Amino acid sequence: MRSQEKALGRSHYPVCILGAGPSGCSASLHLTQNGVHHLLIDKSTFPRDKICGDALSGKVVYALNRVAPGLSAKLASISTEFLPSWGISFYAPNGKALQVPFKQNPSPEQMAPGFIATRMDFDAFLVKSAASAYADLVLGTDAHIRIHEDRIEITMPDGKVVTADMLIDASGAHSRIAREYGIEVDKNHHCAGLRQYWQGVEGLHPNGFIELHFIKDVLPGYFWIFPMTNNRVNVGIGMLSSKVSDKKVNLKNELARIIETHPEISKRFKSAEPLESPKGWGLPLGSKRRQISFNRLILTGDAASLIDPFTGEGIGNGMISGYYAAEMAVDATQQERYDADFLSKYDEHVYHHLGPELAMSHKLQQMVNYPWLFNFVVNKGQKSKEFRTTLTAMFENVDLRTRFRDPRFYLKLLFNK
């Protein structure tokens, strides 16, 4: 990947993107589609590991096609790294499973609606795809950025300074800039997670369904098993940070306890081997609305705290926010408007698109505090095609999400036979 790094081709850029993960690359790809020169900076070189659940939902595929048509088909062709995934299995506290396909009645020639791949592979794929005549990639560089009233100032480690008209911050959950602008970690809207790669876990779905196990002792949170290529799985646990603190939970101990003693799960690990020690990270959840644009600045992805509160998905929301950030940047450069009032349209676009779904997911997250209620919902889902279709919409069918805005929909969903 070092061969794709460029020297700084300009002393001034219309747009600087900080962070070359999914949201940053999404913004970069869309800026390239619109012919906007930009600087894409990341402190890492690629490929590099990123602790994550590694599931690429239908929303990710949708976002890929939106920023660069044909990119998802290119990804699907790399069968050694990207495992097709056709659905999701929810396991209620009572152990009952609700299996939800991502596609209803797919044809044999259809591309899978979702995939599972390590972030090492996926992010490197995105960075390679983002390389273009419009994008100057500067990787392995921890630049210092200052936001002034009239410019963005980027200082390289060698002391060279370049400027930009605006900044898209895609630097992730630990964004220094997001903290400076008031996006603080709130334990009630933050999740702590652990990931551990294993090999040889039994009982995986033949069509690559990902598994979410809502086990009573870790609510509101879940244990997951995501199948991958080469007989590997991504295994992990996520729990609301406030509950971890209140209950003094040791997540590493909980992860080991579930694998070793859970009546059903432990059977599947009897011949399995861990490939690494558990690794932890934090997930800033989109369970409350925040201001995510300021003078000359737009926050995207995890820096904007847009992770789904129920599923923990951040990649799809990050890429969608990256797309809208690039759309806003195109308008800003055309009109030479970088003030907070003008850029606030970005907030409107993001929350119009993602807000209803995030609100629904927050309700579902709260619901799993009550195991009996979640058991009821899974039982309902086993009998209700409409319920399963709705859950499919959360992951794949973007148009159906408009129904989430109508409160009557939830009443009909839960209480109609």
Beta strands, then each sheet from edge to edge (+ up, - down):
strand 1: 12-18
strand 2: 38-42
strand 3: 55-56
strand 4: 83-85
strand 5: 87-91
strand 6: 97-101
strand 7: 114-116
strand 8: 135-139
strand 9: 144-147
strand 10: 152-155
strand 11: 161-169
strand 12: 190-199
strand 13: 210-213
strand 14: 221-227
strand 15: 232-240
strand 16: 273-274
strand 17: 279-284
strand 18: 293-294
strand 19: 297-299
sheet 1: 8+ 2+ 1+ 11+ 10- 9+
sheet 2: 8+ 2+ 1+ 11+ 19+ 18-
sheet 3: 3+ 7- 4+
sheet 4: 6+ 5- 13- 14+ 15- 12+ 16-
sheet 5: 6+ 5- 13- 14+ 15- 12+ 17-
end
